[in-house]
Amino acid sequence: MSLFERIADAFREPGARATGSAASGVGAVSEDADGAESADAGDDGPTDAAELTDAVVAVCQRAPEGIRTYTIEVTAEGGEITEVVPGLLEAHFEVVDGGVGADRVTVRAVDFRGEARSVEAETLVGVRLAEPVPVADVRMRLVAAEDHDGDTLPSEWFRVASVE
């Protein structure tokens, strides 16, 4: 089982949060100055400057009507991406901008097979970095996400988790 699969399993367990060796923080999606939604890896409290990460996963914590499509951007200021791994929708997953060798990546996935009709805490994408960066320098922006009814999914259902 890969590291990203273990993190996804931790989020699937009712009431479970990835802690200790599984993750060093979880942040909620919020709006930034230009109205775009973004998320910080790390909790809502003050971040320890020494807290570093070299891998993160973007997670949808719930989507009762599933996920039909999503586009997510992950940025690691000062970091270099070495790996981008699809999560839940790997059959129709693509990197549309950035990626390996860059400090950010935008990914998109579509559920053509009906695999994500109902979602309870699933990893959407995993990103590994060449060197650890401060957790506060890792951000996720939810560009778009729709369920199988064509409705926009609320940004508060999405989180990014730092993985050790």
MIZATI-831672 format. One record per residue (C-alpha): residue in three letters; x negated, y, z. Coordinates in steps of 0.02 Angstrom, whole numbers, plus 50000, padded with zeros to 5 digits. Layout:
BEGIN
ALAXYZ
...
end
This chain:
BEGIN
MET500005000050000
SER499275016849949
LEU499045031450067
PHE500475040849984
GLU501635025750000
ARG501225024550186
ILE501685042950207
ALA503315040350113
ASP503725025550226
ALA503435036350379
PHE504685049150315
ARG505975035650273
GLU506115029450452
PRO507595037750540
GLY506975051650652
ALA505155048050612
ARG503895061750576
ALA502175058850508
THR500975062650649
GLY499225058850708
SER498255049750572
ALA499705050650449
ALA499895069450435
SER499265084950517
GLY500755095950482
VAL502395098150392
GLY503055114650326
ALA504735120250260
VAL505065128450092
SER505355147150100
GLU505495162049983
ASP503965172349945
ALA503875190749895
ASP504425188049714
GLY505915177349764
ALA505065160849720
GLU505225146849845
SER503625140749926
ALA503065129850070
ASP501535129750180
ALA500705113750232
GLY500715115350420
ASP501995118250554
ASP502945134350584
GLY501795139050729
PRO500055146350722
THR498825136350618
ASP497155131350691
ALA495805138450576
ALA494835122050592
GLU496305111550529
LEU495785104850358
THR496565093150231
ASP496015084850070
ALA497715077350023
VAL499535082750029
VAL501205075349979
ALA502775084749927
VAL504315076550002
CYS506185078249977
GLN506905074450148
ARG508655071050088
ALA509745072649934
PRO511435063849955
GLU511805065349769
GLY510025060549723
ILE508725069749620
ARG508965070649432
THR507535082549397
TYR506235092849488
THR504795104549451
ILE503545107949591
GLU501945118049598
VAL500595113849727
THR499185126449752
ALA497605123549855
GLU496655140049863
GLY494795136449858
GLY495075118049822
GLU494845107349668
ILE496155094349628
THR495435077049593
GLU497035066749584
VAL498895069449553
VAL499975054349595
PRO501825052649552
GLY503025047649689
LEU504855043149674
LEU505075046549487
GLU503495039649411
ALA504245033349246
HIS504595050949181
PHE503305061249275
GLU502145073849193
VAL500875087049237
VAL501435102749146
ASP500085114949205
GLY498425113849297
GLY497965097249375
VAL496305088349392
GLY494885101049399
ALA496035115649442
ASP496595122949608
ARG498435120849567
VAL499595108949478
THR501385110249415
VAL502285093749394
ARG503975089149325
ALA504975073049334
VAL506665067149270
ASP507715052449328
PHE508315044349166
ARG508535027149246
GLY509595031949397
GLU508215026949518
ALA508505042149629
ARG510405041949647
SER510265044449835
VAL508715050649924
GLU508235049250106
ALA506455055950129
GLU505495051549972
THR503775057249914
LEU503895066649749
VAL502045069749715
GLY500375067249800
VAL498865078449772
ARG497075074349825
LEU495685087249833
ALA493805085649808
GLU493415093849976
PRO494465097850128
VAL495255115250130
PRO496145124450271
VAL497945118250286
ALA498535136450277
ASP497795137650100
VAL498915123950032
ARG500605129649966
MET502065121549877
ARG503285130949766
LEU504915122649718
VAL505195128949542
ALA506805119149512
ALA507735103849575
GLU509445096949527
ASP510455082249588
HIS511395069849479
ASP512945081049481
GLY511935095449405
ASP511935105649566
THR510375114749625
LEU509595106449777
PRO509305117649929
SER507485122149959
GLU507595117750143
TRP507715099350094
PHE505915099950029
ARG504305099450130
VAL502455097350103
ALA501425086650220
SER499555086650245
VAL498835069050239
GLU497215063250322
end
